Amino acid sequence: MIDVAMAMPIFGDDVKVPFDKFGWFYTRNGSADLTGVFNVFTGADDLAKLGQMHTWNYQENTGFFESFCGMTNGSAGEFQPQHLKPGGSIGLFTPDMCRTVPLDYLKTVEIEGLKGYKFAGGPRSVDNGTLYPENLCYCGGECVPSGVMNISACRFGSPVFMSYPHFYNGDQYFVDQVEGLEPKQEDHEFYMVVEPNTGIPLEVAARFQVNMLVEPIEGIALYKDVPRIFFPLIWFEQKVRITPEMADQLKVLPIVLLSGHIFAGVCLAIGLILLCWAPVEHMISWCRRRRYDLKNPTKTNGDYKSRSHYASAEELKSKASTLICEKSTSGTPDSSPLLARRGQKATIVPTMSKSQTGDSVATASTSVSENK
């Protein structure tokens, strides 16, 4: 078919067919870049944004839908928000559909011994705005019955509509158009099981159906009597599940995270205690020195300072006598009132006096009399 098309004159040399074969999802084995450039948050500034979409093809808006519907919200698929709560929802940005598919909380399940929250594509993801008015911006000009997602703008204007297999969660209108359709939850549901603390997917079943809108086309006799139907072309499933080995590693992760939080809390508590104790210890030390100074004052150069000698009058008398003897034998000029001159007799009389603090302090007075 491609060879015949290339041989037609209307193509010419200026028109290049990008593929050499025709097939569904041809070259989608990772060898061709068809999904665009993803820019996601690393979680460095906010861990809750880890793995969440920032831009697609360097744009925060896809440009294919109006208002909120055109925003690049949700995750890229590898990570979901951490610390999830039952009853919420998550979003999965799908580049083939140029939009975010919402998945609502369904129930709590267990995968390989790990608790996980199951989020599934419910009626909200394929509603035409009847039940959820926020979905009106996905209509693309014409709202069709609930059950399919119009991605014509994303697919170069082709009348392509996505749905769940067998129009699961869709209007009965679609099921009645085609014979042999039997939508079943266990076979056709799109779901993702996420570990709530880390946001790591435990099991994923991605199921979609590609539908083509077939309707009469003016000027083409072949489509003159064709009824307007959404004809299913193909549906596919991609299913993955965490291995037992990876599940065992994931079981240890919450313990490691908890240990880190406990260690950080202990270090913070110790730091606060030391920070508060430093001024308290300084105040206690200052109070001890102050109390000692008040109990043991002595005046030197006009200032009171503490001392521990001259505790008694006898000791003071002994010290004074020694000083007099040293002065009298040194032969130095008489410059001290305690120096005994020739023919004079020094007498030391101990007395008791009151200090400024009210404590008794032993002092001594010296009287000099002339020997006759």
C-alpha positions in Angstrom: 0.0 0.0 0.0 2.8 2.4 0.8 4.6 1.5 -2.5 1.4 2.3 -4.4 1.0 5.6 -2.6 4.5 6.6 -3.3 4.0 5.8 -7.0 1.0 8.2 -7.2 1.8 11.6 -8.9 0.1 13.5 -6.1 2.9 12.7 -3.7 5.9 13.8 -5.8 9.4 14.2 -4.5 8.5 16.7 -1.8 6.3 14.4 0.2 8.2 11.9 2.3 6.4 8.9 3.9 8.0 8.5 7.3 7.6 4.7 7.5 8.4 1.8 5.2 5.7 -0.5 6.7 2.2 -0.1 8.0 1.3 -1.4 11.4 -0.3 -0.4 14.7 2.4 1.2 17.0 5.1 0.5 14.4 8.6 1.6 15.6 7.2 2.0 19.1 9.7 -0.4 20.6 11.8 2.4 22.0 13.8 3.0 18.8 11.8 6.0 17.7 11.2 9.2 19.7 7.4 9.7 19.3 6.4 10.7 22.8 8.2 14.0 23.0 10.5 15.5 25.6 9.4 15.2 29.2 10.6 17.6 32.0 9.7 16.3 35.4 10.3 17.5 39.0 13.2 15.8 40.9 11.7 16.6 44.3 14.8 18.6 45.4 12.7 21.6 46.4 9.5 19.7 47.2 9.5 15.9 47.6 5.8 15.8 47.0 6.5 16.8 43.3 8.9 13.9 42.6 8.1 12.5 39.2 5.3 15.0 38.5 5.2 16.6 35.1 6.6 20.1 34.6 6.6 20.6 30.8 6.1 18.5 27.7 8.1 19.5 24.7 9.2 22.4 26.8 5.7 23.7 27.2 3.4 23.8 30.3 0.4 23.6 28.0 -0.1 21.1 25.3 -2.1 23.5 23.1 -4.6 20.8 22.1 -7.2 21.5 24.7 -8.6 24.7 26.3 -8.2 25.9 29.8 -7.3 23.4 32.5 -7.6 20.4 30.1 -4.5 21.5 28.2 -2.2 21.6 31.3 0.6 19.1 31.6 -0.5 17.8 35.0 0.0 14.4 36.6 2.9 12.1 36.7 5.0 10.7 33.9 4.2 7.2 35.1 7.3 6.1 37.0 6.4 7.8 40.3 3.3 9.0 42.0 2.8 11.5 44.9 4.1 10.2 48.3 2.0 9.8 51.4 -1.2 9.1 49.6 -4.5 8.9 51.4 -7.5 6.7 50.7 -10.2 8.4 48.8 -8.0 10.7 46.7 -7.0 10.5 43.0 -3.8 10.5 40.9 -3.2 11.7 37.4 -1.3 10.0 34.6 -0.1 12.1 31.7 -0.4 10.2 28.4 1.6 11.7 25.4 -0.3 9.6 22.8 -3.5 11.3 24.0 -1.9 14.7 24.8 -3.8 14.8 28.1 -3.9 13.7 31.7 -6.0 10.6 32.5 -7.4 10.8 36.1 -7.4 7.6 38.2 -9.7 7.5 41.3 -9.1 5.5 44.5 -10.9 2.2 44.4 -9.7 0.1 47.3 -6.7 -1.1 49.4 -5.1 -4.3 48.2 -1.9 -6.3 49.0 0.8 -7.1 46.4 3.7 -9.3 47.4 3.1 -8.6 51.1 3.0 -4.8 50.5 -0.1 -2.7 51.1 -1.1 -0.7 48.1 -3.9 1.7 47.0 -5.7 0.7 43.8 -6.5 3.6 41.5 -8.6 2.9 38.5 -10.0 4.8 35.5 -13.6 5.3 36.4 -16.5 7.1 34.8 -14.9 10.5 35.5 -12.0 9.9 33.0 -14.4 9.3 30.1 -17.3 11.7 31.1 -18.3 14.3 28.5 -19.1 16.9 31.1 -22.5 15.7 32.1 -21.5 14.4 35.5 -18.2 16.3 35.8 -18.5 19.8 34.3 -14.7 20.2 34.4 -14.4 17.7 31.5 -16.2 20.0 29.0 -12.9 21.4 27.8 -12.0 17.9 26.5 -14.9 17.8 24.0 -13.0 19.7 21.3 -16.0 21.5 20.0 -18.5 18.6 19.9 -19.3 16.6 22.9 -20.1 12.9 22.2 -21.7 10.5 24.6 -19.7 9.6 27.7 -17.4 6.7 27.2 -14.7 7.9 24.8 -12.0 10.6 24.8 -11.7 12.8 21.8 -8.0 13.0 20.8 -8.5 14.2 17.2 -6.6 17.5 17.8 -3.7 15.5 19.1 -3.7 13.1 16.1 -3.4 15.7 13.3 -7.2 16.0 13.0 -7.9 12.3 12.4 -11.3 11.2 13.9 -9.6 9.1 16.6 -11.3 8.5 19.9 -9.8 6.5 22.8 -11.8 4.4 25.3 -11.4 1.5 27.6 -11.7 -1.9 26.0 -15.2 -2.9 24.9 -16.2 0.6 25.9 -15.9 -0.2 29.6 -17.4 2.5 31.8 -19.0 4.0 28.7 -22.5 4.8 27.6 -24.6 1.9 26.4 -24.9 3.8 23.1 -21.4 2.5 22.1 -22.0 -1.1 23.1 -25.2 -1.3 21.1 -23.5 -0.1 17.9 -21.2 -3.1 17.6 -21.9 -6.7 18.1 -19.8 -8.9 20.4 -18.9 -6.3 23.0 -19.0 -7.5 26.6 -17.3 -5.0 28.9 -15.9 -6.7 32.1 -14.1 -5.1 35.0 -11.5 -7.9 35.5 -10.6 -7.9 31.8 -11.0 -4.3 30.7 -10.3 -2.0 33.6 -7.3 0.4 33.6 -5.8 0.4 37.1 -2.6 1.1 39.0 -1.7 -0.1 42.5 0.6 2.3 44.3 2.6 1.9 47.5 1.2 4.9 49.5 4.3 6.0 51.4 6.8 6.0 48.5 4.5 6.4 45.5 6.1 3.5 43.7 3.7 1.5 41.5 3.3 -2.1 42.5 1.1 -3.3 39.7 -0.1 -1.6 36.5 -2.6 -2.7 33.9 -2.8 -0.1 31.1 -5.7 -1.0 28.9 -7.0 1.2 26.1 -9.0 0.9 22.9 -8.6 2.8 19.7 -11.8 3.8 17.9 -12.4 5.5 14.6 -15.4 7.7 14.0 -17.1 6.5 10.8 -19.8 8.7 9.3 -21.1 9.8 5.8 -18.7 12.1 4.0 -20.1 14.4 1.4 -18.7 13.8 -2.1 -17.5 10.2 -1.4 -20.1 7.7 -2.6 -18.5 4.9 -0.7 -19.5 6.5 2.6 -22.9 7.7 1.4 -25.0 5.2 3.4 -22.6 4.5 6.3 -24.2 5.0 9.7 -22.4 7.2 12.2 -20.7 4.8 14.5 -17.5 4.7 16.7 -15.9 1.6 15.2 -13.4 -0.2 17.5 -10.1 -0.8 15.7 -7.8 -2.4 18.3 -7.4 -2.6 22.0 -4.2 -3.4 23.9 -3.0 -4.2 27.4 0.4 -3.5 29.1 0.6 -5.2 32.5 3.5 -5.2 34.9 3.9 -6.4 38.5 6.6 -5.9 41.1 8.9 -8.9 41.6 9.3 -10.6 45.0 12.9 -9.6 45.2 12.1 -5.9 44.6 9.2 -6.2 47.1 11.6 -7.4 49.8 13.8 -4.4 49.2 10.8 -2.1 49.3 9.7 -3.5 52.6 13.0 -2.3 54.2 12.7 1.2 52.8 10.0 2.5 55.3 12.2 1.2 58.2 15.2 3.1 56.8 13.1 6.3 56.4 11.7 6.0 59.9 15.2 5.4 61.4 16.4 8.5 59.6 13.6 10.6 61.0 14.2 9.3 64.5 17.9 10.0 64.3 17.3 13.5 63.0 14.9 14.2 65.8 17.3 12.9 68.5 20.1 15.1 67.1 17.8 18.1 67.0 16.7 17.5 70.7 20.3 17.2 71.8 21.3 20.4 70.0 18.4 22.3 71.6 19.3 21.0 75.1 22.9 22.1 74.7 21.9 25.4 73.3 19.6 26.1 76.2 22.1 24.8 78.8 25.0 27.1 77.8 23.4 30.3 79.2 22.1 28.5 82.2 25.5 27.1 83.1 27.0 30.5 82.6 24.5 32.1 85.0 25.0 29.4 87.6 28.8 30.0 87.5 28.4 33.8 87.7 26.1 33.4 90.8 28.6 31.2 92.5 31.4 33.7 92.0 29.2 36.5 93.1 28.2 34.7 96.3 31.8 34.0 97.2 32.8 37.7 96.6 30.1 38.9 99.0 31.3 36.5 101.7 35.0 37.4 101.4 35.5 41.1 100.5 38.8 43.0 100.7 39.5 46.6 99.5 42.3 47.1 97.2 42.7 50.4 95.3 39.2 51.3 96.2 37.7 48.0 95.0 36.5 45.2 97.1 38.0 41.9 96.2 37.9 38.5 97.8 40.7 37.1 99.9 41.3 33.9 101.9 44.1 35.0 104.3 44.2 36.9 107.6 41.4 34.8 109.0 42.2 35.6 112.6 43.8 38.3 114.7 46.6 36.0 115.8 47.5 35.3 112.2 47.4 39.0 111.4 49.6 39.8 114.4 52.1 37.2 113.3 52.3 38.6 109.8 52.7 42.1 111.0 55.5 41.1 113.4 57.4 39.4 110.7 57.0 42.4 108.4 58.4 44.7 111.2 61.4 42.5 111.8 62.2 42.3 108.0 62.0 46.1 107.7 64.1 46.8 110.8 66.9 44.5 109.7 67.0 45.6 106.1 68.5 49.0 106.9 66.2 50.8 104.4 64.9 54.3 105.1 61.9 54.6 107.4 59.0 54.8 105.0 56.5 52.6 106.9 54.4 53.3 109.9 55.1 49.7 111.0 58.9 50.3 111.1 60.2 50.3 114.7 62.7 53.1 115.2 65.6 53.1 117.7 64.4 53.6 121.2 60.8 52.9 120.2 58.6 50.0 120.9 56.0 48.8 118.5 52.8 47.3 119.8 50.3 45.5 117.6 46.7 45.5 118.9 44.2 43.3 117.1 40.7 44.6 116.8 37.4 43.5 115.2 35.4 45.6 112.7 32.5 45.3 110.4 32.8 45.1 106.7 30.4 46.5 104.1 28.7 43.2 104.0 28.2 43.1 107.8 30.7 40.3 108.4 33.3 40.6 111.1 36.8 41.2 109.9 40.0 41.0 111.9 42.3 44.0 111.6 45.4 45.2 113.6 46.6 48.6 114.7 50.2 49.5 115.5 51.2 51.9 118.3 54.7 53.1 118.8 56.0 54.3 122.2 59.5 55.7 123.0 61.6 53.7 125.4 62.7 55.7 128.3 
